[in-house]
């Protein structure tokens, strides 16, 4: 594995807190990757996420599409997003990163940050946009920017399309795996860790597809009901950080410890919150047949080996949660318009094709889905490099 093109650590002069930027590589002179904020964020973490972004971009390469993949990058800030000084710290970080965002790093929301927060802080930091490095690549910048803004204004049942797009991709990944195994949706139970942007949307799509969501976890603990939770009620009752107001729980809903989602009686487990959630020790609690990685890097490699040895299939983050990033660029470049049904249909087709290709490759090669995804990327990167060039 090659070293990233650029790696830097920034120290805030007021608080001493650190922020990071890693550019794994550039394609057409630009890279793509979100900005996360969490207590304990590290340079190694951001480095791994940047490499993952390179893979996600390559996986969605379609020679017939208008959107052409970019390089991978990632930003991170070591701070609790609920800290009173978090917003001011975010502004100072973006101000320090301004030359990179203006030139070759396009970024947006990730763990701990919403797109609205990033956009407001970007304006305060003197930026035109968090994705302005992309603008020179557009044929018609004004039309493209208006199309993306219109898409962000779309809501479906009270939830923004930008929030739903990623969850649609995660849910479709799970459904594709169930279809391949011949497992009916109506007999399938799901446990979700995290009811924020990705986890909440995933839970909604899976519940509407006929699966039974039996457990969800937030920062206060796990909410469980073997007969199924009322996902719509929980989504309505959550705050900006994905924490559910417990007063909406029904009499049969149970409040359990925070890690109870791991051992839930469910066929599908969706870690959709923090990285490194499943390790060598706690993987023993898992009873699910599939783990669908909605979060970035939620399963440690050593834990994944143990899970695979006992027949648990991990659908990797580089494929599963790549729909959010792809939706941005499909919309900006004009592969899809600012319409929810068009976005969902395009996302479903793309994600299902990727999952099918990955699982077929894993079966043919006798490897894990993650190894198969890496092999697919290895096949595509030289093609992208030959056509568009990159720096790494």
C-alpha positions in Angstrom: 0.0 0.0 0.0 1.5 3.3 -1.1 1.8 6.3 1.3 -0.7 9.1 0.8 0.2 12.1 -1.4 -0.2 14.5 1.5 -0.6 14.2 5.3 -0.7 17.1 7.7 -1.5 17.8 11.3 -2.8 21.2 12.4 -2.7 22.5 16.0 -5.3 25.1 17.1 -3.5 28.1 18.6 -6.3 28.8 21.1 -7.1 25.3 22.5 -4.2 23.1 21.5 -6.6 20.7 19.8 -5.5 19.0 16.6 -7.0 18.6 13.2 -5.8 16.5 10.3 -6.0 16.4 6.5 -4.9 13.4 4.4 -5.0 13.4 0.6 -4.5 9.9 -0.5 -4.3 10.8 -4.2 -5.6 13.3 -6.8 -7.5 12.5 -10.0 -7.9 15.3 -12.4 -6.1 17.4 -9.7 -8.9 17.0 -7.2 -9.8 14.8 -4.2 -13.0 14.1 -2.3 -13.7 13.2 1.3 -15.7 14.4 4.2 -14.7 16.1 7.5 -15.4 14.4 10.8 -15.3 15.8 14.3 -15.0 13.5 17.3 -13.1 13.3 20.6 -10.1 11.1 20.0 -9.8 11.5 16.2 -6.3 10.5 15.1 -4.1 11.0 12.0 -4.0 7.2 11.5 -7.8 7.1 11.5 -8.0 9.9 8.9 -5.4 8.2 6.8 -7.4 5.0 6.6 -10.5 7.0 5.8 -8.7 8.8 2.9 -7.6 5.5 1.4 -11.2 4.3 1.7 -12.4 7.4 -0.2 -10.1 6.6 -3.1 -11.7 3.1 -3.3 -15.2 4.5 -3.1 -14.6 6.9 -5.9 -13.1 4.2 -8.1 -15.9 1.7 -7.4 -18.4 4.2 -8.9 -16.5 4.8 -12.1 -18.9 4.5 -15.1 -17.3 5.3 -18.5 -20.7 6.2 -19.8 -21.6 8.6 -16.9 -20.9 12.3 -16.7 -19.4 12.0 -13.2 -15.8 11.0 -13.3 -14.2 9.8 -10.0 -11.9 12.0 -8.0 -9.0 11.1 -5.7 -9.6 10.2 -2.1 -9.1 12.5 0.9 -10.4 13.0 4.5 -10.3 15.6 7.2 -10.7 15.1 11.0 -10.8 17.3 14.1 -10.1 15.9 17.6 -13.0 17.5 19.5 -16.4 16.5 20.9 -18.9 18.1 18.4 -21.1 19.0 21.4 -18.3 21.0 23.0 -19.4 24.7 23.4 -16.3 25.7 21.5 -16.7 23.2 18.7 -18.1 25.5 16.0 -15.5 28.2 16.5 -12.8 25.4 16.3 -14.4 24.2 13.1 -14.2 27.7 11.6 -10.6 28.0 12.5 -9.7 24.6 11.1 -11.5 25.5 7.8 -9.7 28.8 7.7 -6.4 27.0 8.0 -7.4 24.5 5.3 -8.7 27.2 3.0 -5.8 26.9 0.4 -6.4 23.2 0.1 -10.2 23.5 -0.1 -9.9 26.2 -2.8 -7.4 24.1 -4.8 -7.9 20.4 -4.5 -9.9 19.1 -1.5 -13.7 18.9 -1.8 -15.3 18.1 1.6 -18.6 17.9 3.4 -20.3 16.3 6.4 -19.1 13.2 8.2 -19.3 11.8 11.7 -20.2 14.5 14.2 -20.9 17.2 11.6 -24.0 18.0 9.4 -23.7 19.6 6.0 -25.5 22.6 7.4 -22.8 23.1 10.0 -20.0 22.6 7.5 -21.6 25.1 5.1 -22.1 27.8 7.8 -18.6 27.4 9.1 -17.2 27.5 5.5 -18.8 30.9 4.9 -17.4 32.2 8.2 -14.0 30.9 7.2 -14.1 32.9 3.9 -14.8 30.0 1.6 -17.1 30.1 -1.4 -18.1 26.5 -0.8 -16.7 23.3 0.8 -16.6 21.8 -2.7 -15.3 24.7 -4.7 -12.2 22.9 -5.9 -14.7 20.8 -8.1 -16.1 23.8 -9.9 -13.4 24.1 -12.7 -14.3 20.5 -13.7 -17.9 21.4 -14.5 -19.2 22.2 -18.0 -21.8 24.6 -16.6 -21.0 25.7 -13.1 -24.0 27.8 -12.4 -26.5 25.1 -13.6 -24.7 22.4 -11.7 -24.6 24.4 -8.4 -28.2 25.2 -8.7 -29.1 21.6 -9.4 -27.2 20.4 -6.2 -28.8 23.2 -4.2 -32.3 22.2 -5.4 -31.5 18.6 -4.5 -30.5 19.6 -0.9 -33.8 21.4 -0.6 -35.8 18.2 -1.3 -37.5 16.5 1.6 -39.2 13.1 1.8 -41.5 12.7 4.8 -39.7 15.4 6.7 -36.1 14.1 6.1 -33.8 15.7 3.6 -32.8 13.9 0.4 -29.1 14.4 1.2 -29.6 12.5 4.4 -31.7 9.7 2.8 -29.4 9.1 -0.2 -26.7 7.3 1.8 -29.2 5.3 3.8 -30.9 4.2 0.6 -27.5 2.8 -0.6 -26.8 1.0 2.7 -30.3 -0.6 2.8 -30.0 -1.7 -0.9 -26.7 -3.3 -0.1 -28.3 -5.3 2.7 -31.3 -6.2 0.5 -29.1 -7.3 -2.4 -27.2 -9.7 0.0 -30.5 -11.1 1.3 -31.8 -11.6 -2.3 -28.6 -13.4 -3.3 -29.0 -15.7 -0.3 -32.7 -16.3 -0.9 -33.7 -14.9 2.5 -37.2 -13.3 2.6 -37.3 -9.7 3.9 -40.3 -10.4 6.2 -38.4 -13.0 8.2 -35.3 -10.8 8.7 -34.5 -8.8 11.8 -32.2 -5.9 12.0 -30.2 -4.1 14.7 -28.7 -0.6 14.1 -26.0 1.2 16.0 -26.6 4.9 15.5 -29.7 6.7 14.5 -28.1 9.7 13.0 -27.9 10.6 9.3 -26.8 7.3 8.0 -28.3 4.9 10.6 -31.7 6.6 10.7 -32.2 6.6 6.9 -31.0 3.0 6.7 -33.4 1.9 9.4 -36.3 3.7 7.6 -35.6 2.1 4.2 -35.1 -1.4 5.7 -38.3 -1.1 7.7 -40.3 0.1 4.7 -38.9 -2.9 2.7 -40.5 -5.2 5.2 -37.6 -6.0 7.6 -38.2 -5.8 11.3 -35.9 -3.4 13.2 -35.6 -5.0 16.6 -32.9 -2.7 18.2 -31.3 0.7 17.7 -28.6 2.2 19.8 -27.7 5.8 20.5 -25.5 7.6 23.0 -28.0 6.9 25.8 -28.1 3.1 25.2 -30.0 0.5 23.2 -33.8 0.6 22.5 -35.1 -2.9 21.8 -38.3 -4.7 20.9 -38.4 -8.3 19.6 -41.7 -7.5 17.8 -40.2 -4.5 16.1 -39.7 -0.8 16.8 -41.7 2.1 15.5 -38.9 3.5 13.4 -40.9 6.5 12.2 -41.7 7.5 15.7 -38.1 7.2 16.8 -36.8 9.2 13.8 -39.3 12.0 14.6 -38.2 12.0 18.3 -34.4 12.3 17.7 -32.3 15.4 18.2 -29.6 16.8 15.8 -27.1 14.2 17.2 -29.4 11.2 16.6 -30.3 10.8 20.3 -33.9 9.6 20.8 -36.3 11.2 23.3 -37.3 8.2 25.5 -40.8 9.6 26.2 -42.0 8.3 22.8 -41.2 4.7 23.6 -44.1 2.3 23.7 -44.8 0.0 26.7 -43.2 -3.0 25.1 -40.0 -1.1 24.1 -37.1 -1.9 26.4 -34.1 0.2 27.3 -30.9 -1.8 27.5 -27.2 -1.0 27.9 -25.4 0.7 25.1 -23.7 -2.4 23.7 -26.8 -4.6 23.7 -27.3 -4.0 20.0 -24.3 -6.3 19.3 -26.0 -9.4 20.8 -29.5 -8.6 19.5 -31.4 -11.6 18.0 -31.1 -10.3 14.5 -29.9 -11.6 11.1 -28.5 -8.2 10.0 -26.3 -5.9 12.1 -25.8 -2.3 10.9 -23.0 -0.4 12.7 -23.8 3.2 11.6 -22.0 5.3 14.2 -18.3 5.3 15.2 -15.2 3.7 13.8 -13.7 0.6 15.5 -17.0 -0.4 17.1 -16.5 -4.1 16.7 -13.3 -5.5 18.1 -11.8 -8.9 18.9 -13.5 -9.1 22.3 -17.0 -7.9 21.5 -17.3 -9.7 18.2 -18.0 -12.9 20.2 -21.4 -11.4 21.2 -22.6 -11.1 17.6 -25.3 -13.5 16.5 -26.1 -11.9 13.1 -25.4 -13.5 9.8 -24.5 -10.2 8.0 -22.8 -7.1 9.2 -23.5 -4.1 6.9 -20.9 -1.4 7.5 -22.8 1.9 7.3 -20.1 3.7 9.4 -16.5 4.1 8.2 -14.2 1.3 9.5 -16.5 0.0 12.2 -15.1 -3.5 12.3 -11.4 -4.0 13.1 -9.5 -6.3 10.7 -8.7 -8.8 13.4 -12.4 -9.0 14.4 -13.4 -9.4 10.8 -11.1 -12.5 10.4 -12.8 -14.1 13.5 -16.2 -13.3 12.2 -15.5 -14.7 8.8 -14.2 -17.9 10.4 -17.6 -18.5 12.1 -19.6 -17.7 9.0 -20.5 -14.0 9.5 -20.3 -12.0 6.3 -19.1 -8.4 6.6 -20.3 -6.1 3.7 -17.5 -3.5 3.7 -17.9 0.2 4.2 -16.0 1.1 1.0 -18.9 -0.3 -1.0 -21.9 -0.1 1.4 -21.7 3.6 2.4 -20.4 4.9 -0.9 -23.8 6.0 -2.0 -23.7 9.4 -0.2 -20.5 10.6 -1.9 -21.7 9.3 -5.3 -25.1 11.0 -4.9 -23.4 14.3 -4.5 -21.4 14.0 -7.7 -24.1 12.3 -9.8 -26.3 15.3 -9.0 -23.6 17.9 -9.5 -22.5 16.5 -12.8 -26.0 15.9 -14.0 -26.3 12.1 -14.1 -29.5 12.6 -12.1 -31.7 15.6 -11.3 -32.9 17.1 -8.0 -35.6 14.5 -7.6 -36.0 11.9 -4.8 -37.4 9.0 -6.8 -34.8 9.5 -9.6 -32.0 9.6 -6.9 -33.3 6.5 -5.1 -33.7 4.5 -8.4 -30.2 5.5 -9.5 -28.7 4.7 -6.1 -30.4 1.3 -5.9 -29.2 0.3 -9.4 -25.7 1.3 -8.7 -25.4 -0.2 -5.2 -27.1 -3.5 -6.2 -24.7 -3.9 -9.2 -21.7 -3.2 -6.9 -22.8 -5.7 -4.2 -23.6 -8.4 -6.8 -20.2 -7.9 -8.4 -18.4 -7.9 -5.1 -20.1 -11.0 -3.7 -19.7 -12.9 -7.0 -16.0 -12.0 -7.0 -15.6 -13.1 -3.4 -17.3 -16.4 -4.2 -15.2 -17.0 -7.3 -11.9 -16.1 -5.6 -12.7 -17.8 -2.3 -12.1 -14.5 -0.4 -14.0 -12.1 1.8 -16.2 -9.4 0.3 -13.7 -6.8 1.5 -10.8 -8.6 -0.4 -13.1 -8.8 -3.4 -13.8 -5.0 -3.3 -10.1 -4.3 -3.1 -9.5 -6.5 -6.1 -12.2 -4.7 -8.1 -10.6 -1.3 -7.2 -7.2 -2.7 -8.2 -8.6 -3.5 -11.6 -10.2 0.0 -12.1 -7.5 2.3 -10.8 -5.1 1.8 -13.7 -8.0 2.4 -16.2 -8.9 5.7 -14.4 -5.2 6.7 -14.2 -4.6 6.1 -17.9 -7.7 8.1 -18.9 -7.5 11.0 -16.4 -4.2 10.8 -14.7 -3.5 11.0 -11.0 -0.9 12.1 -8.4 -0.1 9.9 -5.4 
